[in-house]
Amino acid sequence: MSNSEKVLEKISGVTTEWINGKMHEYGLKRKDLTAEIGIDKSYLSLLFAKPENPRKIQLSKPMKAMFFYYFLSKELKK
């Protein structure tokens, strides 16, 4: 498996649970994500909504990649 395939596999594993875990690991709140990434707070609310919420949105591949690299940059700054 090439390096790019490994990265793509890691990116595909990004879920809201993964994001919540990373937020906890780095002591971040949703408002930190809105400030540092520029994501609208209403987008985050719908992203983290309960599954039964009809307005809940799913993570697209580009958004998964954005979160993956955002938290990778946090890890590299340790």
PDB file of N, CA, C and O in Angstrom:
ATOM      1  N   MET A   1       0.847  -1.178   0.000  1.00  0.00           N
ATOM      2  CA  MET A   1       0.000   0.000   0.000  1.00  0.00           C
ATOM      3  C   MET A   1       0.892   1.241   0.000  1.00  0.00           C
ATOM      4  O   MET A   1       1.799   1.359   0.823  1.00  0.00           O
ATOM      5  N   SER A   2       0.631   2.157  -0.919  1.00  0.00           N
ATOM      6  CA  SER A   2       1.444   3.372  -1.019  1.00  0.00           C
ATOM      7  C   SER A   2       1.079   4.348   0.101  1.00  0.00           C
ATOM      8  O   SER A   2       0.052   4.199   0.763  1.00  0.00           O
ATOM      9  N   ASN A   3       1.938   5.345   0.298  1.00  0.00           N
ATOM     10  CA  ASN A   3       1.678   6.349   1.331  1.00  0.00           C
ATOM     11  C   ASN A   3       0.375   7.093   1.074  1.00  0.00           C
ATOM     12  O   ASN A   3      -0.388   7.352   2.004  1.00  0.00           O
ATOM     13  N   SER A   4       0.119   7.436  -0.182  1.00  0.00           N
ATOM     14  CA  SER A   4      -1.116   8.169  -0.485  1.00  0.00           C
ATOM     15  C   SER A   4      -2.344   7.308  -0.211  1.00  0.00           C
ATOM     16  O   SER A   4      -3.375   7.824   0.219  1.00  0.00           O
ATOM     17  N   GLU A   5      -2.246   6.009  -0.454  1.00  0.00           N
ATOM     18  CA  GLU A   5      -3.357   5.109  -0.146  1.00  0.00           C
ATOM     19  C   GLU A   5      -3.578   5.018   1.358  1.00  0.00           C
ATOM     20  O   GLU A   5      -4.720   4.945   1.814  1.00  0.00           O
ATOM     21  N   LYS A   6      -2.494   5.022   2.134  1.00  0.00           N
ATOM     22  CA  LYS A   6      -2.606   4.991   3.595  1.00  0.00           C
ATOM     23  C   LYS A   6      -3.279   6.255   4.111  1.00  0.00           C
ATOM     24  O   LYS A   6      -4.128   6.199   5.000  1.00  0.00           O
ATOM     25  N   VAL A   7      -2.894   7.392   3.548  1.00  0.00           N
ATOM     26  CA  VAL A   7      -3.500   8.663   3.959  1.00  0.00           C
ATOM     27  C   VAL A   7      -4.983   8.675   3.606  1.00  0.00           C
ATOM     28  O   VAL A   7      -5.810   9.088   4.419  1.00  0.00           O
ATOM     29  N   LEU A   8      -5.325   8.226   2.402  1.00  0.00           N
ATOM     30  CA  LEU A   8      -6.731   8.181   1.998  1.00  0.00           C
ATOM     31  C   LEU A   8      -7.544   7.269   2.906  1.00  0.00           C
ATOM     32  O   LEU A   8      -8.703   7.557   3.207  1.00  0.00           O
ATOM     33  N   GLU A   9      -6.941   6.178   3.339  1.00  0.00           N
ATOM     34  CA  GLU A   9      -7.623   5.269   4.255  1.00  0.00           C
ATOM     35  C   GLU A   9      -7.874   5.954   5.593  1.00  0.00           C
ATOM     36  O   GLU A   9      -8.956   5.826   6.165  1.00  0.00           O
ATOM     37  N   LYS A  10      -6.868   6.686   6.095  1.00  0.00           N
ATOM     38  CA  LYS A  10      -7.040   7.415   7.356  1.00  0.00           C
ATOM     39  C   LYS A  10      -8.117   8.485   7.220  1.00  0.00           C
ATOM     40  O   LYS A  10      -8.944   8.654   8.116  1.00  0.00           O
ATOM     41  N   ILE A  11      -8.108   9.199   6.112  1.00  0.00           N
ATOM     42  CA  ILE A  11      -9.104  10.250   5.891  1.00  0.00           C
ATOM     43  C   ILE A  11     -10.509   9.661   5.839  1.00  0.00           C
ATOM     44  O   ILE A  11     -11.449  10.251   6.371  1.00  0.00           O
ATOM     45  N   SER A  12     -10.656   8.510   5.207  1.00  0.00           N
ATOM     46  CA  SER A  12     -11.986   7.899   5.105  1.00  0.00           C
ATOM     47  C   SER A  12     -12.512   7.477   6.474  1.00  0.00           C
ATOM     48  O   SER A  12     -13.718   7.292   6.639  1.00  0.00           O
ATOM     49  N   GLY A  13     -11.626   7.321   7.455  1.00  0.00           N
ATOM     50  CA  GLY A  13     -12.035   6.952   8.806  1.00  0.00           C
ATOM     51  C   GLY A  13     -12.468   8.119   9.672  1.00  0.00           C
ATOM     52  O   GLY A  13     -12.831   7.923  10.832  1.00  0.00           O
ATOM     53  N   VAL A  14     -12.437   9.323   9.135  1.00  0.00           N
ATOM     54  CA  VAL A  14     -12.846  10.503   9.898  1.00  0.00           C
ATOM     55  C   VAL A  14     -14.370  10.506  10.024  1.00  0.00           C
ATOM     56  O   VAL A  14     -15.092  10.495   9.027  1.00  0.00           O
ATOM     57  N   THR A  15     -14.837  10.520  11.266  1.00  0.00           N
ATOM     58  CA  THR A  15     -16.267  10.566  11.576  1.00  0.00           C
ATOM     59  C   THR A  15     -16.490  11.670  12.603  1.00  0.00           C
ATOM     60  O   THR A  15     -15.530  12.251  13.110  1.00  0.00           O
ATOM     61  N   THR A  16     -17.738  11.956  12.906  1.00  0.00           N
ATOM     62  CA  THR A  16     -17.998  12.954  13.945  1.00  0.00           C
ATOM     63  C   THR A  16     -17.478  12.469  15.297  1.00  0.00           C
ATOM     64  O   THR A  16     -17.051  13.277  16.121  1.00  0.00           O
ATOM     65  N   GLU A  17     -17.510  11.168  15.527  1.00  0.00           N
ATOM     66  CA  GLU A  17     -16.964  10.620  16.770  1.00  0.00           C
ATOM     67  C   GLU A  17     -15.454  10.836  16.820  1.00  0.00           C
ATOM     68  O   GLU A  17     -14.911  11.188  17.867  1.00  0.00           O
ATOM     69  N   TRP A  18     -14.781  10.628  15.704  1.00  0.00           N
ATOM     70  CA  TRP A  18     -13.332  10.853  15.609  1.00  0.00           C
ATOM     71  C   TRP A  18     -13.022  12.321  15.881  1.00  0.00           C
ATOM     72  O   TRP A  18     -12.094  12.640  16.624  1.00  0.00           O
ATOM     73  N   ILE A  19     -13.809  13.212  15.273  1.00  0.00           N
ATOM     74  CA  ILE A  19     -13.605  14.647  15.472  1.00  0.00           C
ATOM     75  C   ILE A  19     -13.814  15.012  16.939  1.00  0.00           C
ATOM     76  O   ILE A  19     -13.019  15.758  17.510  1.00  0.00           O
ATOM     77  N   ASN A  20     -14.878  14.490  17.554  1.00  0.00           N
ATOM     78  CA  ASN A  20     -15.125  14.759  18.976  1.00  0.00           C
ATOM     79  C   ASN A  20     -13.969  14.275  19.836  1.00  0.00           C
ATOM     80  O   ASN A  20     -13.569  14.953  20.783  1.00  0.00           O
ATOM     81  N   GLY A  21     -13.430  13.103  19.511  1.00  0.00           N
ATOM     82  CA  GLY A  21     -12.289  12.576  20.257  1.00  0.00           C
ATOM     83  C   GLY A  21     -11.070  13.472  20.139  1.00  0.00           C
ATOM     84  O   GLY A  21     -10.379  13.721  21.127  1.00  0.00           O
ATOM     85  N   LYS A  22     -10.805  13.955  18.940  1.00  0.00           N
ATOM     86  CA  LYS A  22      -9.666  14.856  18.727  1.00  0.00           C
ATOM     87  C   LYS A  22      -9.893  16.194  19.425  1.00  0.00           C
ATOM     88  O   LYS A  22      -8.957  16.776  19.973  1.00  0.00           O
ATOM     89  N   MET A  23     -11.137  16.685  19.406  1.00  0.00           N
ATOM     90  CA  MET A  23     -11.440  17.930  20.104  1.00  0.00           C
ATOM     91  C   MET A  23     -11.167  17.770  21.593  1.00  0.00           C
ATOM     92  O   MET A  23     -10.594  18.657  22.223  1.00  0.00           O
ATOM     93  N   HIS A  24     -11.577  16.641  22.150  1.00  0.00           N
ATOM     94  CA  HIS A  24     -11.329  16.365  23.568  1.00  0.00           C
ATOM     95  C   HIS A  24      -9.825  16.259  23.837  1.00  0.00           C
ATOM     96  O   HIS A  24      -9.324  16.807  24.819  1.00  0.00           O
ATOM     97  N   GLU A  25      -9.119  15.555  22.963  1.00  0.00           N
ATOM     98  CA  GLU A  25      -7.667  15.365  23.111  1.00  0.00           C
ATOM     99  C   GLU A  25      -6.919  16.698  23.153  1.00  0.00           C
ATOM    100  O   GLU A  25      -5.960  16.853  23.910  1.00  0.00           O
ATOM    101  N   TYR A  26      -7.360  17.656  22.338  1.00  0.00           N
ATOM    102  CA  TYR A  26      -6.676  18.947  22.260  1.00  0.00           C
ATOM    103  C   TYR A  26      -7.382  20.041  23.051  1.00  0.00           C
ATOM    104  O   TYR A  26      -7.000  21.209  22.973  1.00  0.00           O
ATOM    105  N   GLY A  27      -8.407  19.673  23.811  1.00  0.00           N
ATOM    106  CA  GLY A  27      -9.112  20.643  24.640  1.00  0.00           C
ATOM    107  C   GLY A  27      -9.825  21.723  23.843  1.00  0.00           C
ATOM    108  O   GLY A  27      -9.855  22.886  24.245  1.00  0.00           O
ATOM    109  N   LEU A  28     -10.395  21.334  22.716  1.00  0.00           N
ATOM    110  CA  LEU A  28     -11.057  22.301  21.838  1.00  0.00           C
ATOM    111  C   LEU A  28     -12.572  22.240  21.991  1.00  0.00           C
ATOM    112  O   LEU A  28     -13.144  21.188  22.276  1.00  0.00           O
ATOM    113  N   LYS A  29     -13.191  23.363  21.800  1.00  0.00           N
ATOM    114  CA  LYS A  29     -14.645  23.463  21.781  1.00  0.00           C
ATOM    115  C   LYS A  29     -15.072  23.802  20.354  1.00  0.00           C
ATOM    116  O   LYS A  29     -14.239  24.149  19.517  1.00  0.00           O
ATOM    117  N   ARG A  30     -16.351  23.700  20.087  1.00  0.00           N
ATOM    118  CA  ARG A  30     -16.848  24.002  18.740  1.00  0.00           C
ATOM    119  C   ARG A  30     -16.511  25.428  18.331  1.00  0.00           C
ATOM    120  O   ARG A  30     -16.208  25.693  17.168  1.00  0.00           O
ATOM    121  N   LYS A  31     -16.566  26.348  19.299  1.00  0.00           N
ATOM    122  CA  LYS A  31     -16.253  27.744  18.962  1.00  0.00           C
ATOM    123  C   LYS A  31     -14.803  27.886  18.513  1.00  0.00           C
ATOM    124  O   LYS A  31     -14.486  28.773  17.720  1.00  0.00           O
ATOM    125  N   ASP A  32     -13.912  27.016  19.015  1.00  0.00           N
ATOM    126  CA  ASP A  32     -12.517  27.033  18.563  1.00  0.00           C
ATOM    127  C   ASP A  32     -12.432  26.620  17.094  1.00  0.00           C
ATOM    128  O   ASP A  32     -11.669  27.199  16.320  1.00  0.00           O
ATOM    129  N   LEU A  33     -13.220  25.618  16.721  1.00  0.00           N
ATOM    130  CA  LEU A  33     -13.226  25.180  15.319  1.00  0.00           C
ATOM    131  C   LEU A  33     -13.756  26.283  14.411  1.00  0.00           C
ATOM    132  O   LEU A  33     -13.216  26.515  13.329  1.00  0.00           O
ATOM    133  N   THR A  34     -14.812  26.961  14.852  1.00  0.00           N
ATOM    134  CA  THR A  34     -15.348  28.035  14.009  1.00  0.00           C
ATOM    135  C   THR A  34     -14.327  29.149  13.840  1.00  0.00           C
ATOM    136  O   THR A  34     -14.225  29.738  12.764  1.00  0.00           O
ATOM    137  N   ALA A  35     -13.573  29.442  14.890  1.00  0.00           N
ATOM    138  CA  ALA A  35     -12.582  30.519  14.813  1.00  0.00           C
ATOM    139  C   ALA A  35     -11.353  30.115  14.003  1.00  0.00           C
ATOM    140  O   ALA A  35     -10.852  30.907  13.205  1.00  0.00           O
ATOM    141  N   GLU A  36     -10.863  28.891  14.202  1.00  0.00           N
ATOM    142  CA  GLU A  36      -9.608  28.474  13.574  1.00  0.00           C
ATOM    143  C   GLU A  36      -9.776  27.965  12.143  1.00  0.00           C
ATOM    144  O   GLU A  36      -8.883  28.136  11.313  1.00  0.00           O
ATOM    145  N   ILE A  37     -10.907  27.348  11.857  1.00  0.00           N
ATOM    146  CA  ILE A  37     -11.115  26.779  10.529  1.00  0.00           C
ATOM    147  C   ILE A  37     -12.003  27.680   9.675  1.00  0.00           C
ATOM    148  O   ILE A  37     -11.908  27.683   8.447  1.00  0.00           O
ATOM    149  N   GLY A  38     -12.860  28.438  10.340  1.00  0.00           N
ATOM    150  CA  GLY A  38     -13.774  29.304   9.611  1.00  0.00           C
ATOM    151  C   GLY A  38     -15.076  28.627   9.224  1.00  0.00           C
ATOM    152  O   GLY A  38     -15.778  29.075   8.317  1.00  0.00           O
ATOM    153  N   ILE A  39     -15.391  27.546   9.918  1.00  0.00           N
ATOM    154  CA  ILE A  39     -16.646  26.840   9.656  1.00  0.00           C
ATOM    155  C   ILE A  39     -17.762  27.532  10.427  1.00  0.00           C
ATOM    156  O   ILE A  39     -17.583  27.921  11.581  1.00  0.00           O
ATOM    157  N   ASP A  40     -18.898  27.680   9.788  1.00  0.00           N
ATOM    158  CA  ASP A  40     -20.053  28.304  10.412  1.00  0.00           C
ATOM    159  C   ASP A  40     -20.563  27.432  11.558  1.00  0.00           C
ATOM    160  O   ASP A  40     -20.590  26.207  11.445  1.00  0.00           O
ATOM    161  N   LYS A  41     -20.968  28.070  12.665  1.00  0.00           N
ATOM    162  CA  LYS A  41     -21.420  27.294  13.821  1.00  0.00           C
ATOM    163  C   LYS A  41     -22.693  26.510  13.519  1.00  0.00           C
ATOM    164  O   LYS A  41     -22.914  25.452  14.108  1.00  0.00           O
ATOM    165  N   SER A  42     -23.532  27.007  12.615  1.00  0.00           N
ATOM    166  CA  SER A  42     -24.741  26.254  12.267  1.00  0.00           C
ATOM    167  C   SER A  42     -24.380  24.969  11.511  1.00  0.00           C
ATOM    168  O   SER A  42     -25.055  23.951  11.658  1.00  0.00           O
ATOM    169  N   TYR A  43     -23.310  25.019  10.698  1.00  0.00           N
ATOM    170  CA  TYR A  43     -22.834  23.815  10.006  1.00  0.00           C
ATOM    171  C   TYR A  43     -22.393  22.778  11.036  1.00  0.00           C
ATOM    172  O   TYR A  43     -22.742  21.602  10.931  1.00  0.00           O
ATOM    173  N   LEU A  44     -21.620  23.223  12.034  1.00  0.00           N
ATOM    174  CA  LEU A  44     -21.155  22.288  13.065  1.00  0.00           C
ATOM    175  C   LEU A  44     -22.324  21.708  13.847  1.00  0.00           C
ATOM    176  O   LEU A  44     -22.322  20.523  14.180  1.00  0.00           O
ATOM    177  N   SER A  45     -23.320  22.532  14.142  1.00  0.00           N
ATOM    178  CA  SER A  45     -24.486  22.035  14.874  1.00  0.00           C
ATOM    179  C   SER A  45     -25.185  20.927  14.097  1.00  0.00           C
ATOM    180  O   SER A  45     -25.579  19.913  14.673  1.00  0.00           O
ATOM    181  N   LEU A  46     -25.337  21.120  12.802  1.00  0.00           N
ATOM    182  CA  LEU A  46     -25.986  20.092  11.978  1.00  0.00           C
ATOM    183  C   LEU A  46     -25.090  18.872  11.795  1.00  0.00           C
ATOM    184  O   LEU A  46     -25.581  17.749  11.681  1.00  0.00           O
ATOM    185  N   LEU A  47     -23.797  19.087  11.766  1.00  0.00           N
ATOM    186  CA  LEU A  47     -22.854  17.982  11.632  1.00  0.00           C
ATOM    187  C   LEU A  47     -22.893  17.083  12.867  1.00  0.00           C
ATOM    188  O   LEU A  47     -22.845  15.858  12.752  1.00  0.00           O
ATOM    189  N   PHE A  48     -22.980  17.702  14.056  1.00  0.00           N
ATOM    190  CA  PHE A  48     -22.974  16.951  15.306  1.00  0.00           C
ATOM    191  C   PHE A  48     -24.378  16.660  15.839  1.00  0.00           C
ATOM    192  O   PHE A  48     -24.527  16.205  16.973  1.00  0.00           O
ATOM    193  N   ALA A  49     -25.406  16.920  15.030  1.00  0.00           N
ATOM    194  CA  ALA A  49     -26.785  16.653  15.450  1.00  0.00           C
ATOM    195  C   ALA A  49     -26.994  15.154  15.647  1.00  0.00           C
ATOM    196  O   ALA A  49     -26.258  14.328  15.107  1.00  0.00           O
ATOM    197  N   LYS A  50     -28.004  14.831  16.426  1.00  0.00           N
ATOM    198  CA  LYS A  50     -28.341  13.421  16.650  1.00  0.00           C
ATOM    199  C   LYS A  50     -28.800  12.793  15.337  1.00  0.00           C
ATOM    200  O   LYS A  50     -29.366  13.476  14.483  1.00  0.00           O
ATOM    201  N   PRO A  51     -28.555  11.496  15.177  1.00  0.00           N
ATOM    202  CA  PRO A  51     -28.899  10.818  13.910  1.00  0.00           C
ATOM    203  C   PRO A  51     -30.370  10.948  13.513  1.00  0.00           C
ATOM    204  O   PRO A  51     -30.693  10.958  12.325  1.00  0.00           O
ATOM    205  N   GLU A  52     -31.254  11.046  14.494  1.00  0.00           N
ATOM    206  CA  GLU A  52     -32.681  11.130  14.167  1.00  0.00           C
ATOM    207  C   GLU A  52     -33.104  12.523  13.679  1.00  0.00           C
ATOM    208  O   GLU A  52     -34.227  12.700  13.206  1.00  0.00           O
ATOM    209  N   ASN A  53     -32.221  13.493  13.790  1.00  0.00           N
ATOM    210  CA  ASN A  53     -32.523  14.845  13.308  1.00  0.00           C
ATOM    211  C   ASN A  53     -32.544  14.831  11.775  1.00  0.00           C
ATOM    212  O   ASN A  53     -31.539  14.487  11.152  1.00  0.00           O
ATOM    213  N   PRO A  54     -33.665  15.197  11.164  1.00  0.00           N
ATOM    214  CA  PRO A  54     -33.742  15.148   9.694  1.00  0.00           C
ATOM    215  C   PRO A  54     -32.807  16.142   8.997  1.00  0.00           C
ATOM    216  O   PRO A  54     -32.523  15.987   7.809  1.00  0.00           O
ATOM    217  N   ARG A  55     -32.333  17.145   9.709  1.00  0.00           N
ATOM    218  CA  ARG A  55     -31.442  18.140   9.106  1.00  0.00           C
ATOM    219  C   ARG A  55     -29.964  17.778   9.265  1.00  0.00           C
ATOM    220  O   ARG A  55     -29.095  18.486   8.756  1.00  0.00           O
ATOM    221  N   LYS A  56     -29.674  16.669   9.974  1.00  0.00           N
ATOM    222  CA  LYS A  56     -28.282  16.263  10.182  1.00  0.00           C
ATOM    223  C   LYS A  56     -27.582  16.101   8.837  1.00  0.00           C
ATOM    224  O   LYS A  56     -28.141  15.554   7.887  1.00  0.00           O
ATOM    225  N   ILE A  57     -26.349  16.589   8.782  1.00  0.00           N
ATOM    226  CA  ILE A  57     -25.574  16.457   7.549  1.00  0.00           C
ATOM    227  C   ILE A  57     -24.443  15.456   7.756  1.00  0.00           C
ATOM    228  O   ILE A  57     -23.979  15.237   8.875  1.00  0.00           O
ATOM    229  N   GLN A  58     -24.019  14.863   6.667  1.00  0.00           N
ATOM    230  CA  GLN A  58     -22.927  13.893   6.685  1.00  0.00           C
ATOM    231  C   GLN A  58     -21.641  14.575   6.242  1.00  0.00           C
ATOM    232  O   GLN A  58     -21.664  15.579   5.531  1.00  0.00           O
ATOM    233  N   LEU A  59     -20.535  14.017   6.670  1.00  0.00           N
ATOM    234  CA  LEU A  59     -19.232  14.552   6.266  1.00  0.00           C
ATOM    235  C   LEU A  59     -18.928  14.174   4.820  1.00  0.00           C
ATOM    236  O   LEU A  59     -18.972  13.000   4.454  1.00  0.00           O
ATOM    237  N   SER A  60     -18.625  15.161   4.016  1.00  0.00           N
ATOM    238  CA  SER A  60     -18.195  14.896   2.642  1.00  0.00           C
ATOM    239  C   SER A  60     -16.710  14.538   2.664  1.00  0.00           C
ATOM    240  O   SER A  60     -16.032  14.764   3.666  1.00  0.00           O
ATOM    241  N   LYS A  61     -16.208  13.987   1.577  1.00  0.00           N
ATOM    242  CA  LYS A  61     -14.784  13.640   1.501  1.00  0.00           C
ATOM    243  C   LYS A  61     -13.889  14.860   1.698  1.00  0.00           C
ATOM    244  O   LYS A  61     -12.904  14.769   2.430  1.00  0.00           O
ATOM    245  N   PRO A  62     -14.196  16.012   1.063  1.00  0.00           N
ATOM    246  CA  PRO A  62     -13.347  17.189   1.299  1.00  0.00           C
ATOM    247  C   PRO A  62     -13.366  17.656   2.758  1.00  0.00           C
ATOM    248  O   PRO A  62     -12.343  18.098   3.281  1.00  0.00           O
ATOM    249  N   MET A  63     -14.524  17.558   3.412  1.00  0.00           N
ATOM    250  CA  MET A  63     -14.600  17.971   4.819  1.00  0.00           C
ATOM    251  C   MET A  63     -13.844  16.990   5.710  1.00  0.00           C
ATOM    252  O   MET A  63     -13.211  17.401   6.683  1.00  0.00           O
ATOM    253  N   LYS A  64     -13.903  15.704   5.388  1.00  0.00           N
ATOM    254  CA  LYS A  64     -13.123  14.717   6.140  1.00  0.00           C
ATOM    255  C   LYS A  64     -11.637  15.032   6.016  1.00  0.00           C
ATOM    256  O   LYS A  64     -10.903  14.977   7.003  1.00  0.00           O
ATOM    257  N   ALA A  65     -11.197  15.358   4.813  1.00  0.00           N
ATOM    258  CA  ALA A  65      -9.787  15.689   4.590  1.00  0.00           C
ATOM    259  C   ALA A  65      -9.404  16.946   5.354  1.00  0.00           C
ATOM    260  O   ALA A  65      -8.323  17.009   5.940  1.00  0.00           O
ATOM    261  N   MET A  66     -10.276  17.946   5.353  1.00  0.00           N
ATOM    262  CA  MET A  66      -9.990  19.189   6.063  1.00  0.00           C
ATOM    263  C   MET A  66      -9.814  18.933   7.554  1.00  0.00           C
ATOM    264  O   MET A  66      -8.863  19.430   8.157  1.00  0.00           O
ATOM    265  N   PHE A  67     -10.721  18.162   8.157  1.00  0.00           N
ATOM    266  CA  PHE A  67     -10.601  17.852   9.578  1.00  0.00           C
ATOM    267  C   PHE A  67      -9.357  17.017   9.851  1.00  0.00           C
ATOM    268  O   PHE A  67      -8.661  17.252  10.839  1.00  0.00           O
ATOM    269  N   PHE A  68      -9.069  16.048   8.991  1.00  0.00           N
ATOM    270  CA  PHE A  68      -7.883  15.209   9.165  1.00  0.00           C
ATOM    271  C   PHE A  68      -6.623  16.063   9.201  1.00  0.00           C
ATOM    272  O   PHE A  68      -5.801  15.920  10.106  1.00  0.00           O
ATOM    273  N   TYR A  69      -6.466  16.948   8.226  1.00  0.00           N
ATOM    274  CA  TYR A  69      -5.254  17.770   8.161  1.00  0.00           C
ATOM    275  C   TYR A  69      -5.229  18.848   9.235  1.00  0.00           C
ATOM    276  O   TYR A  69      -4.153  19.238   9.690  1.00  0.00           O
ATOM    277  N   TYR A  70      -6.386  19.332   9.645  1.00  0.00           N
ATOM    278  CA  TYR A  70      -6.440  20.299  10.747  1.00  0.00           C
ATOM    279  C   TYR A  70      -5.885  19.662  12.018  1.00  0.00           C
ATOM    280  O   TYR A  70      -5.036  20.248  12.691  1.00  0.00           O
ATOM    281  N   PHE A  71      -6.364  18.463  12.345  1.00  0.00           N
ATOM    282  CA  PHE A  71      -5.892  17.816  13.565  1.00  0.00           C
ATOM    283  C   PHE A  71      -4.471  17.284  13.412  1.00  0.00           C
ATOM    284  O   PHE A  71      -3.743  17.194  14.401  1.00  0.00           O
ATOM    285  N   LEU A  72      -4.064  16.932  12.206  1.00  0.00           N
ATOM    286  CA  LEU A  72      -2.673  16.548  11.974  1.00  0.00           C
ATOM    287  C   LEU A  72      -1.757  17.734  12.264  1.00  0.00           C
ATOM    288  O   LEU A  72      -0.687  17.562  12.848  1.00  0.00           O
ATOM    289  N   SER A  73      -2.167  18.927  11.863  1.00  0.00           N
ATOM    290  CA  SER A  73      -1.347  20.114  12.145  1.00  0.00           C
ATOM    291  C   SER A  73      -1.253  20.357  13.644  1.00  0.00           C
ATOM    292  O   SER A  73      -0.211  20.792  14.134  1.00  0.00           O
ATOM    293  N   LYS A  74      -2.326  20.083  14.378  1.00  0.00           N
ATOM    294  CA  LYS A  74      -2.297  20.209  15.846  1.00  0.00           C
ATOM    295  C   LYS A  74      -1.304  19.212  16.434  1.00  0.00           C
ATOM    296  O   LYS A  74      -0.545  19.540  17.346  1.00  0.00           O
ATOM    297  N   GLU A  75      -1.317  17.992  15.903  1.00  0.00           N
ATOM    298  CA  GLU A  75      -0.416  16.943  16.389  1.00  0.00           C
ATOM    299  C   GLU A  75       1.039  17.304  16.123  1.00  0.00           C
ATOM    300  O   GLU A  75       1.901  17.080  16.972  1.00  0.00           O
ATOM    301  N   LEU A  76       1.313  17.857  14.960  1.00  0.00           N
ATOM    302  CA  LEU A  76       2.689  18.205  14.601  1.00  0.00           C
ATOM    303  C   LEU A  76       3.219  19.381  15.407  1.00  0.00           C
ATOM    304  O   LEU A  76       4.432  19.551  15.531  1.00  0.00           O
ATOM    305  N   LYS A  77       2.322  20.194  15.956  1.00  0.00           N
ATOM    306  CA  LYS A  77       2.731  21.343  16.770  1.00  0.00           C
ATOM    307  C   LYS A  77       3.041  20.956  18.205  1.00  0.00           C
ATOM    308  O   LYS A  77       3.585  21.762  18.960  1.00  0.00           O
ATOM    309  N   LYS A  78       2.697  19.719  18.595  1.00  0.00           N
ATOM    310  CA  LYS A  78       2.950  19.261  19.977  1.00  0.00           C
ATOM    311  C   LYS A  78       4.410  19.363  20.323  1.00  0.00           C
ATOM    312  O   LYS A  78       4.805  19.023  21.438  1.00  0.00           O
TER     313      LYS A  78
END
